Amino acid sequence: MKNISLKLQDPVFQEMEKILENVQVSRNKYINEAIEYYNALQDRLLLEKQLLQESAMVSADSMAVLHEFEAIEDEW
């Protein structure tokens, strides 16, 4: 486990403290879960960006193949 020093903006800290009064979780666990959640969100956004880039790279080829299939269907 790693130790870090963390400076939170006062409004963020106050909101966290207010929430911690109502949930049965330690501050450490709360922050760890928040970071874990945010990491998962960022991973998902990065994957979405990568998929969009790769989709754009192959879109012209995909359209060409589609037109070839349509031409074959028209011949039947």
C-alpha positions, 0 to 999 in steps of 0.5 A: 500500500502506498502513502500519499499526501492529498490536498483537497479544496475546502468545498470538496472536503466539506462535502466528503465529511458531510457524506461520511457522517451518513455512511459507515465507511472510513475516510481512507476507504471512501477516497480509495473507492472514489479513485477506483471509480474514477479510474474505471470511468477514465479507462472506459472513456479512453477505450471509447476514444480508441474505438472511435479512432479505429472505427474512423480508420476503417470506415472507408474500407467498410463502406467499400466492402458494403458497396461490393456486397450490394453490387453482388446482391443486385446481380442476383 
